[in-house]
Amino acid sequence: MAGRAQRSAAGPAPGLPLLLLPPPPLVLLLLAAAAALIRTGDGQNLVTEDVTVVEGDVATISCRVKNSDDSVIQLLNPNRQTIYFRDFRPLKDSRFQLVNFSNSELRVSLTNVSISDEGRYFCQLYTDPPQEIYTTITVLVPPRNLVIDIQKEIAVEGEEIELNCTAMASRPATTIRWFKGNKELTGKSEVEQWSDMYTVTSQLLLKVGREDDGVPVICLVDHPAVKDLQTQRYLEVMYKPQVRVSQNYPVQGLTREGEPLELSCAAFGKPQPTDMRWLRVDDEMPQHVVVSGSNLLISNLNKTDNGTYRCEASNAVGKSHADYMLFVYDTTATTEPAVHDSRAGEEGAIRSVDHAVVGGVVAVVVFAMLCLLIILGRYFARHKGTYFTHEAKGADDAADADTAIINAEGGQNNSEEKKEYFI
């Protein structure tokens, strides 16, 4: 345009007439629009991105220009104070440092970011008129403290205890998750806001059992400012004893007359059981039974020893027991019980009872069949009868009926007996 202006001032080109006609209105409008585009920096665009930073970390603000024409770039804070004008920093805050400056970019870092630094920062490009765009700095604050409070330090099996986990002074509000070992549980959370900060408390109600003793309960925080933030408490659960009776001798064998029997009792609980004793259920303990601590010994078994022997153990929580049913076999017994445990004697007794019942039923059936045969024999014998017919001797030769009757009556005493047998 400058070249064109100089040529116009020197005069028209040779051979061309000088036209002094006024431009039409449409041409004036087009020229005005072109001038406006030139003043606003045609093709120049400011680009920036929002910044999210954790409190205490470094935030980097970048103002970039596309299709630069060497216009001045400026960065302003939320109060519209100039942080950097080109590569010069008017603001007396040493936390702002120049990272990069060129015709197309102004990049500034802000160290040790705090909540007060949050807000909109403006990138300006000095064209005519100036261009402006803003970027937002968001400051995240991780929880200051994470604490688990437990209602009872030591719980008893079957109790329901309350645990509370508190995450203090975070921004935004945190999410609390509960785990018992590797299993996630569900709690109930409450959020309190103090100024720009949030305190979250989550409550967990947990019914404990003996399997929970020594298991960690974990409070885990989900928050964009922190990873793997958690705390935990180990459960301490008291429970009554678990009792188990085992047969030491004979090892997986039949308990026969004349042979010894040794049983042992083991009990585990929290606290550890201190009182253990043997007794015979529904009967007195035989005098020849020897009890030594957790062991029971019968040196010479006999049928009178049959019964249920119980081991009892107790602690501060409660009392438990385990039973052993003893059945003494004859010395000729060869069939062994299928399983040898605290119920082996009971199973042997049941097998013997089953065999006796079957034998008894067979004997009753045989006896009933014999009785039935005897009764039927006697019945048929009683129905075996003798029948007599008296026929007058010579009656067949009588001339008429009267003569035959007279002959028959006279000859009754002398007639021979004719017998018929019916079976």
C-alpha positions, 0 to 999 in steps of 0.5 A, a space after each residue: 500500500 505504501 508503494 501504491 501511495 508513492 506512485 499515486 503521489 508522483 502522478 499517473 502512469 504514462 499513457 493512462 488518463 487521470 480519472 477523478 470519479 468518486 468511488 461507488 458506495 459498495 467499494 467503500 464498504 468493502 474497503 472499510 471491512 478490509 481495514 477492520 480485518 487488518 486492525 483486528 489481526 486477521 488470522 491471529 488467534 490466541 490459544 490456551 488451556 485450563 490448568 488443574 494443579 495440586 496445592 503446593 505444586 507448579 502451575 504453567 500458563 501458556 499464551 500462544 498465538 497462531 499466525 503471529 504478526 509480532 504483536 505484543 503478548 501480555 499475561 494478567 492475573 485475576 485482578 487484571 494486574 500485569 504479570 508479564 508484558 512481553 518478557 518483562 515482569 512488572 508484578 513483584 511476585 517472584 513465584 512467577 517465572 518466565 519459561 519461554 518468550 517468543 513472537 508466538 508464545 508467552 509461557 509462565 510458571 507459578 510455583 508453590 500454588 495456593 488456594 488464593 492463586 485460583 481464578 481466571 488469568 488473561 492472555 492479551 494480544 496487542 492488536 487493534 482492537 486487542 484480542 483476549 482469552 482467559 485460562 482458569 487455574 483450579 487448585 486441588 487440596 488433598 485431605 490433611 489427615 485421614 483417621 480411623 476411630 473404632 468404637 471398641 478396641 476389643 470386640 466379642 464374637 457376634 457384636 456389631 461395632 462402629 468404625 468412623 473414618 475422617 478425611 479433613 480439609 480437602 478440595 473437592 470433597 473426597 470419597 471414602 471407601 471401606 475394605 475388610 481384607 480384600 472385600 469392599 464394604 459399604 459405609 455411610 458418608 457425611 460432608 461438612 463444608 468450611 469456607 472452601 474446604 470439605 471434611 468427610 466422615 464415613 461410618 461403617 457398622 460391622 458385625 464381627 466373628 472369630 474369622 475377623 480376628 487380626 484382619 485389617 479394616 482399611 479406609 481408602 480415599 478417592 481424590 484427584 489430588 492424591 493416589 493410594 491414600 489409606 489408613 487401616 486398623 486391625 480387628 481384635 475379636 475375642 471368641 469362645 473355644 473351639 474344641 476337638 477330640 482325637 483318638 490317639 490309640 488305637 490309631 484308626 482301629 476298633 476299640 476292642 475289649 481288653 485293649 487300651 484307649 487314649 483320647 486327646 482334647 485340643 481347644 483354641 480360643 481367644 483368650 486361650 482356654 484355661 479350664 479343660 475337663 473330661 466327663 461322661 455324658 448321662 453317667 459317672 466316669 468309670 473309676 479305672 479311667 485316668 485323666 491327665 491334663 487334656 488326655 483320657 486313658 482307659 487301659 482295659 476296655 470293657 462293655 461297661 465303658 460304652 457311652 459318650 465322653 465329653 471334653 469341655 473347655 472355657 475362657 472369659 467369653 464362654 464354654 464349648 465342648 466336643 463329644 466322643 461316642 465309645 462302643 467297645 467291640 468283641 475281641 473277634 470283631 474284624 469290621 472297622 468303622 468307615 471313619 475314625 474321629 470323635 464320632 467313630 464309636 457312635 458309628 460302630 455302635 450304629 452298625 452293630 445295632 443295624 446288624 442286630 435289627 436285621 437278624 431279629 427281623 429275619 428270625 421273626 419272619 422264619 418263626 412266623 412262617 413255621 407257625 403258619 405251617 403248623 396251623 395249616 397242618 392242624 386245620 387240614 387234619 381236623 377236616 379229615 372225617 369218616 362216613 358210614 352207610 348202612 345198607 340192608 343185606 339182601 334188600 336189592 333182592 326184595 320183591 317189593 319196597 315193604 319187604 326191602 324195608 323189613 329186611 333192611 331193619 332186620 339186618 341193620 345190626 348185622 350189616 357190614 360197615 362201608 366207609 367213605 373217606 374225604 380228604 
